[in-house]
């Protein structure tokens, strides 16, 4: 017995939530964001004291002992033969002054993390737009199938009438053949529309992480009006403030500037404090050396200065500054393009809205014209060509309306993506 796969009712918000939860590209960007956050923790940890624990055992060959004769005739062993040597050491160190190197590394890492966060937001916006477009593409394809199915039913009725008129000798043989040709053209268009709907359904299933072959029933009506957009200047200001691509570029510029500061700081003096504790057998810092466990400790203050590095740090700082300048120019270009992008998308929404209104009126007019011609044809006062023309015009008007409504929806989604929503 064949298993029946039930269709899944899916609204646009549900499709978006499923896509956000399952998109591999978003998961990849989130992993990079997590790596950038870990890099920030790594730079912060560099300012904290580090503790090293060491343990070692060495077996040495036997050597003659070195002893010093004493006034009473005895021998004082100065360097005994101790072949077994065990070393235990705990050591800690903390940077006291690095010329701003560690601070710069932390701030650069924070900016890189902000850039990664912006890339996640950018990927989310791209996914929202792609899923929205796929959703309305499926709705539109299903509407095409519905319209063409209605047209086929009308053609079938017309074809039956034409054959009946031919059988009564009221119409020539060419009349049913002409209707048959139009009917077959409509059938071909429906086959193509069904194929397009199947492809759109598979694409939406991929984005929404549904099992392959799952039938999808979109629940959003195509007839619903899209929200009216805000004034252009308001949208441009919102885009400049909200576009994650801009935030990501600015964060990368700041990271490169901080990295240049880090390279300059590497040429400044570095100061480090360290302390250690030894518990060894034997402890060779204690003379005379004796077989047995002895402890000792040390505290040190180390200063270092790189007098000459062949120009490496200067060249690296110049490279980072140049890269930061390049990103700054890219950011300036992005700001200039935002206005054009938002303007084009805003005009696209207006044009799509007017197109949907015109297509809706055209469909209503075509439906009324087809009804009038059909009645006149049945009364024998209209020709077969007139009725066919009216039916073809109605079919085209219905398809045009579906395309116009879908274009309005997609244009609104494009505007939202341009604004960064």
Beta strands, then each sheet from edge to edge (+ up, - down):
strand 1: 8-10
strand 2: 50-59
strand 3: 66-69
strand 4: 75-79
strand 5: 84-97
strand 6: 216-218
strand 7: 270-280
strand 8: 294-304
sheet 1: 1+ 6+
sheet 2: 2+ 5- 7+ 8-
sheet 3: 3+ 4-
end
